[in-house]
Amino acid sequence: MDEIHVIGGNCLKGSITVQGSKNTVLPIMAASLLQREICVLRGCPRILDVCYMEEILHILGVVTWWKGHDLYLDCSKVCGREIASEYTGRMRCSVILLGALLGRNQRGVIGYPGGCVIGKRPIDLHLYALKSLGAIISEKNGKIQADCKKLKGQEINFPDRSVGATEQALLAAVLAEGETVLRNCAREPEITWLCRFLQKMGARIFHEKEGCIRVQGVTSLYGTEMLIPADRIVTGTYLCAAAASRGSVTVENAPEGEMEAFLEVYRKMGGQYEWKSGKLIANGAGIQFSVPFLETEAYPGFPTDLQSPLLAVLTTVPGISRIRENIFENRFKICSELTKMGAHIEVRGSEVKICGSRLKGCRLRAEELRGGAALVIAALAADGESVIEGVPFIRRGYEDICRDLRYLQAEIYMEDILSV
């Protein structure tokens, strides 16, 4: 079992190149099933969730290999249709494989999806989209089975915006017969990147207007390659780490145009930033202002995945800040851990009140991905040493958070306690 050790108090500074986007690459890996050649994903992050998805693709018959950070996916001999719950239970996004399996093999059987326990996260909109396109869905013995003779294009109006359900519908629609129109789609950048990848494979996808996507079905797709964009959530995490220590960071490959909501809050807290020649240069030395009220929203609003990292920063800022979580009801799981460090936090339902205070290092435990990263951020700002357990949660989305933060002069290292 691994632990992360952090000696707090250092003012972070330096330059960093951020890994490829987790939320972009996973649906793209699923999309590769829709063609029968080889796809190459360049700049692919080597994180646990990518490893989990790679294992699932192996079960279905995909042959994969790596060259550095380039992942090759040979889908020429895929014939599998079923994925056991021991694999799908590891990650939430495994559910989108249903649409890809239907498009390729007219059947998909998966165990219920898992992932971080941060809320109910129902899959009803996923199944609604597949049923609308002609799939027959049955649920029994802890499995979801989807069958179809031929998916047919349809107009789908999502009652709520959902990233996963939008991705599911896109994967099912590109090989469906006729035209599909998706309304009230999610607008996250990951949707745009998935559409670009599918288009590079030969799909006919058109953005009609914000929240509306039209798909003209084709009979087949072909292999392609794509550079995975930088991860906007990891970028925000490292900006929060520098902010908590009142340091500065230059992100060499920051995803410009995808972080406005976060950077606006960063500026209001007293941080300064500028874009220069494709680089994001952020200085958190002047961060001193609380956030009277902030709520998470679907893109382009403030992202729920950066709520916990920001909360960790706010525990170090004088005054009272308030956050309302509108996406996942269990995003405040880290609050009890932060209070061990001396943070003054009060949780009431979907809202949290934070009174800035001095943090002290202690032993902590991560219970989900972004909350785990937030504990690292808090430890960087705390007096003394902190030890963080539950490292596999963090590895699901961060390739090597200790290595990256050491580039910024953090005093942080990983220890395998079984070898001691």
C-alpha positions in Angstrom: 0.0 0.0 0.0 1.3 3.4 -1.0 1.2 6.6 1.0 2.0 10.2 -0.1 4.2 12.2 2.3 4.0 16.0 2.1 6.1 18.5 4.0 4.0 21.7 3.9 5.1 25.3 3.8 7.0 25.6 0.6 6.0 28.3 -1.9 5.5 26.5 -5.1 7.0 27.9 -8.3 8.1 26.6 -11.7 6.9 25.3 -15.0 5.0 22.1 -15.8 3.6 20.3 -18.8 0.2 18.7 -18.0 -0.8 15.1 -18.9 -3.5 14.3 -21.5 -7.1 14.6 -20.5 -8.7 11.7 -18.6 -12.2 12.7 -19.4 -11.4 13.0 -23.1 -9.4 9.8 -23.7 -11.7 7.3 -22.0 -14.7 7.9 -24.4 -12.3 8.0 -27.3 -10.9 4.6 -26.3 -14.5 3.3 -26.3 -15.1 4.9 -29.7 -12.2 3.0 -31.2 -14.4 -0.1 -31.1 -16.5 1.3 -33.9 -13.8 0.7 -36.5 -11.9 -2.4 -37.6 -8.4 -1.1 -38.1 -5.8 0.6 -35.8 -6.2 3.9 -33.9 -3.4 5.7 -32.3 -3.9 8.0 -29.3 -0.9 10.3 -28.9 -0.1 11.9 -25.6 -2.3 9.4 -23.7 -2.2 9.7 -19.9 -0.8 6.6 -18.2 -3.3 6.7 -15.3 -5.2 3.9 -13.6 -8.5 4.6 -15.4 -6.8 4.3 -18.8 -5.3 0.9 -17.6 -8.8 -0.2 -16.5 -10.3 0.7 -19.8 -7.4 -1.0 -21.6 -8.1 -4.2 -19.7 -11.8 -4.0 -20.7 -10.9 -3.6 -24.3 -8.5 -6.6 -24.1 -11.5 -8.7 -22.9 -13.4 -7.7 -26.0 -10.6 -8.6 -28.3 -8.7 -5.4 -28.8 -4.9 -5.7 -29.1 -3.1 -2.7 -27.5 0.5 -1.6 -27.1 2.4 1.5 -26.0 5.2 3.6 -27.4 6.0 6.1 -24.7 2.8 8.0 -24.2 1.2 6.9 -27.5 -1.4 4.1 -27.2 -2.1 1.9 -30.2 -5.5 0.1 -30.4 -5.9 -2.7 -33.0 -9.6 -3.4 -33.2 -9.6 -5.6 -36.3 -10.6 -8.8 -34.4 -13.0 -7.6 -31.8 -15.8 -10.1 -31.2 -16.5 -9.9 -27.5 -19.9 -8.6 -26.3 -19.9 -9.0 -22.6 -17.9 -7.3 -19.8 -18.1 -8.6 -16.2 -18.9 -6.4 -13.3 -15.5 -7.0 -11.8 -14.2 -4.7 -14.6 -17.0 -2.3 -15.1 -17.4 -1.8 -11.3 -14.0 0.0 -11.3 -15.1 3.0 -13.4 -18.2 5.0 -14.0 -17.6 5.6 -17.7 -17.6 1.9 -18.6 -21.3 2.3 -19.3 -20.6 4.1 -22.6 -19.2 0.9 -24.0 -22.8 -0.2 -24.5 -23.3 2.2 -27.4 -20.0 1.2 -29.0 -20.8 -2.5 -28.7 -24.3 -2.0 -30.2 -22.8 -0.1 -33.1 -20.2 -2.8 -33.8 -21.8 -6.1 -32.7 -25.5 -5.4 -32.2 -25.3 -6.5 -28.6 -23.6 -5.4 -25.4 -23.8 -6.9 -21.9 -22.1 -5.1 -19.0 -22.0 -5.2 -15.2 -23.2 -2.1 -13.5 -20.6 0.8 -13.7 -18.7 1.9 -10.6 -16.1 4.6 -9.9 -15.8 7.1 -7.1 -18.7 7.2 -4.6 -19.6 10.9 -4.9 -23.3 10.6 -5.6 -26.1 8.6 -7.1 -25.0 9.2 -10.7 -27.9 7.3 -12.3 -27.6 5.9 -15.9 -31.2 6.4 -16.9 -30.4 9.0 -19.5 -27.9 6.5 -21.1 -30.6 3.9 -21.4 -33.1 6.4 -22.6 -30.8 7.4 -25.5 -30.1 3.8 -26.5 -33.8 2.9 -26.4 -34.6 5.9 -28.5 -32.3 4.6 -31.2 -34.0 1.2 -31.2 -32.1 -0.9 -28.6 -33.9 -3.3 -26.4 -32.7 -3.0 -22.8 -33.0 -5.6 -20.1 -31.6 -5.5 -16.6 -31.2 -8.7 -14.4 -28.6 -10.4 -12.2 -26.6 -7.2 -11.8 -26.1 -6.8 -15.6 -27.4 -4.5 -18.3 -28.0 -6.1 -21.7 -28.7 -4.1 -24.9 -29.7 -5.7 -28.2 -30.6 -4.4 -31.6 -30.9 -5.7 -35.2 -30.1 -2.2 -36.5 -30.0 1.1 -34.7 -32.0 3.8 -36.4 -31.6 7.5 -36.2 -34.0 9.5 -34.1 -34.5 12.9 -32.4 -33.5 12.7 -28.8 -34.3 15.5 -26.4 -32.4 15.0 -23.1 -34.4 16.2 -20.1 -31.1 17.1 -18.4 -27.6 17.7 -19.7 -25.4 14.7 -19.1 -21.8 14.3 -20.4 -21.9 10.5 -20.3 -25.4 10.2 -21.9 -24.4 12.6 -24.7 -21.3 10.5 -25.4 -23.4 7.3 -25.3 -25.8 8.7 -27.9 -23.0 9.8 -30.1 -21.3 6.4 -30.1 -24.6 4.7 -30.9 -25.7 7.1 -33.6 -22.6 7.3 -35.8 -23.3 3.9 -37.4 -27.1 4.0 -37.0 -29.3 4.2 -40.1 -30.5 7.7 -41.0 -30.2 10.9 -39.1 -30.0 11.5 -35.3 -30.6 14.9 -33.7 -29.5 15.3 -30.1 -30.9 18.2 -28.2 -29.9 19.7 -24.8 -26.6 18.0 -25.1 -23.7 18.5 -22.6 -21.3 21.2 -23.8 -18.1 20.1 -22.0 -14.9 20.2 -24.1 -14.7 16.5 -23.9 -17.9 16.2 -26.1 -16.2 18.4 -28.8 -13.0 16.3 -28.7 -15.1 13.0 -29.0 -16.9 14.5 -32.0 -13.6 15.4 -33.6 -12.2 11.9 -33.1 -15.3 10.3 -34.6 -15.1 12.7 -37.6 -11.5 11.7 -38.1 -12.8 8.1 -38.3 -15.3 9.1 -41.0 -18.4 9.9 -38.9 -20.7 12.7 -40.2 -21.3 14.9 -37.2 -22.5 18.5 -37.3 -23.0 21.1 -34.4 -26.2 22.9 -35.3 -26.0 25.3 -32.3 -25.1 25.2 -28.7 -26.5 22.0 -27.1 -27.7 20.5 -30.4 -25.7 17.9 -32.5 -26.8 16.3 -35.7 -25.4 12.9 -36.8 -25.8 11.5 -40.2 -25.2 7.7 -39.9 -22.6 6.0 -42.1 -22.0 2.3 -42.8 -18.5 2.1 -41.6 -15.6 3.9 -39.9 -11.8 3.6 -40.3 -8.7 3.9 -38.1 -7.1 7.2 -37.3 -4.8 9.0 -34.9 -5.3 11.9 -32.5 -3.4 13.9 -30.0 -5.1 13.9 -26.6 -5.5 17.5 -25.3 -4.1 18.6 -22.0 -6.3 17.9 -18.9 -8.2 21.0 -17.8 -8.9 19.5 -14.4 -5.3 18.5 -13.7 -4.3 22.0 -14.8 -6.8 23.5 -12.3 -5.5 21.2 -9.6 -1.9 22.4 -10.0 -3.0 26.0 -10.1 -4.9 25.4 -6.8 -1.7 23.8 -5.4 0.3 26.9 -6.2 -2.5 29.1 -4.9 -2.7 27.3 -1.6 1.1 27.9 -1.1 0.8 31.4 -2.5 3.2 30.4 -5.3 3.3 30.7 -9.1 3.1 28.2 -11.9 3.5 28.2 -15.7 1.6 25.5 -17.5 3.3 25.0 -20.8 0.4 23.3 -22.6 -2.7 24.7 -20.8 -6.0 24.1 -22.5 -6.8 27.7 -23.5 -10.5 28.4 -23.8 -11.6 25.6 -21.4 -10.9 27.2 -18.0 -12.7 30.5 -17.9 -15.0 29.8 -15.0 -12.1 28.6 -12.8 -9.8 31.4 -13.8 -12.5 34.0 -13.0 -12.8 32.7 -9.4 -8.9 32.5 -9.2 -8.8 36.2 -10.2 -11.5 37.2 -7.7 -9.5 35.5 -4.9 -6.5 37.8 -5.8 -4.7 35.6 -8.2 -3.2 36.9 -11.4 -2.8 35.2 -14.7 -2.0 35.7 -18.4 -1.9 33.7 -21.5 1.4 34.0 -23.4 2.4 32.0 -26.5 0.2 29.1 -25.6 1.3 29.1 -21.9 -0.8 29.9 -18.9 1.2 31.9 -16.3 -0.5 32.1 -13.0 0.7 33.9 -9.8 -1.1 33.1 -6.5 1.0 35.4 -4.3 -1.8 37.9 -3.9 -4.6 35.4 -3.0 -6.3 36.8 0.1 -10.0 37.2 -0.7 -12.7 34.8 0.2 -15.4 33.6 -2.1 -18.8 34.8 -0.7 -20.7 32.3 -2.9 -19.9 29.8 -5.6 -21.9 27.0 -7.1 -20.9 24.2 -9.4 -22.6 24.0 -12.7 -22.5 22.1 -16.0 -20.0 23.5 -18.5 -19.3 26.4 -19.0 -20.0 27.0 -15.3 -17.6 26.1 -12.5 -16.7 22.4 -12.8 -17.6 20.0 -10.0 -14.3 18.3 -10.5 -12.5 21.4 -9.3 -14.8 22.1 -6.3 -12.7 20.0 -3.9 -9.3 21.4 -4.9 -10.8 25.0 -4.6 -12.3 24.1 -1.2 -8.8 23.1 0.0 -7.5 26.5 -1.1 -10.3 28.4 0.6 -9.4 26.8 4.0 -6.3 28.9 3.8 -7.9 32.2 2.8 -9.1 34.7 5.5 -12.8 35.3 5.8 -15.9 33.2 5.1 -16.5 31.4 1.8 -19.5 29.4 0.7 -19.9 26.7 -2.0 -23.0 25.0 -3.2 -22.6 21.6 -4.9 -25.2 21.1 -7.6 -23.9 18.1 -9.5 -22.9 15.4 -7.0 -24.4 15.3 -3.5 -21.4 13.6 -1.8 -18.6 15.9 -3.0 -18.0 17.1 0.6 -16.6 13.8 1.8 -13.2 15.5 2.3 -14.5 18.0 4.8 -14.1 15.7 7.8 -10.5 15.1 6.7 -9.8 18.8 6.4 -11.1 19.4 9.9 -8.4 17.1 11.2 -6.0 19.6 9.9 -7.6 22.5 11.8 -9.9 23.7 9.0 -13.2 25.4 10.1 -15.8 23.9 7.8 -19.6 23.6 8.3 -21.6 21.4 5.9 -25.3 21.9 5.5 -26.9 19.7 2.9 -25.6 20.7 -0.5 -23.7 23.8 0.8 -20.5 24.3 2.8 -19.3 27.2 4.8 -15.5 27.6 5.1 -13.7 30.0 7.5 -10.1 30.5 6.7 -7.6 29.2 9.2 -4.1 27.8 9.7 -3.7 24.2 8.8 -1.5 21.6 10.4 -0.2 18.4 9.0 -1.6 15.0 10.0 -2.6 11.6 8.7 -5.4 11.8 6.1 -7.3 9.3 3.9 -8.5 9.9 0.3 -11.8 8.3 -0.5 -12.3 9.5 -4.1 -10.2 11.0 -6.9 -10.6 14.8 -6.8 -11.0 14.8 -3.0 -7.7 13.0 -2.8 -6.0 15.6 -4.9 -7.5 18.3 -2.6 -6.0 16.7 0.4 -2.6 16.9 -1.3 -3.2 20.6 -1.9 -4.2 21.2 1.8 -1.1 19.3 2.9 1.1 21.6 0.8 -0.3 24.6 2.7 -0.1 23.0 6.1 2.5 23.3 8.8 4.6 20.2 9.2 4.2 16.8 7.6 1.0 15.1 6.3 0.6 11.5 5.2 -2.2 10.6 2.7 -3.5 7.1 2.4 -5.9 5.9 -0.4 -3.4 6.7 -3.1 -5.1 4.5 -5.8 -8.0 6.9 -5.9 -5.6 9.7 -6.9 -3.8 7.6 -9.4 -7.1 7.1 -11.3 -6.7 10.6 -12.7 -3.2 11.8 -12.0 -0.3 10.1 -13.7 2.3 11.0 -11.1 1.1 13.8 -8.8 4.3 13.6 -6.7 6.6 13.9 -9.7 4.6 16.9 -11.1 4.6 18.8 -7.8 8.3 18.2 -7.3 8.8 20.0 -10.6 7.2 22.9 -8.7 9.6 22.5 -5.8 7.1 20.8 -3.5 8.5 18.5 -0.8 6.5 15.4 -1.6 7.2 11.8 -2.1 5.5 8.4 -2.4 6.3 5.6 0.0 5.5 1.9 -0.2 4.8 1.0 3.4 5.0 -2.8 2.7 8.6 -2.5 1.8 9.6 -0.7 5.0 
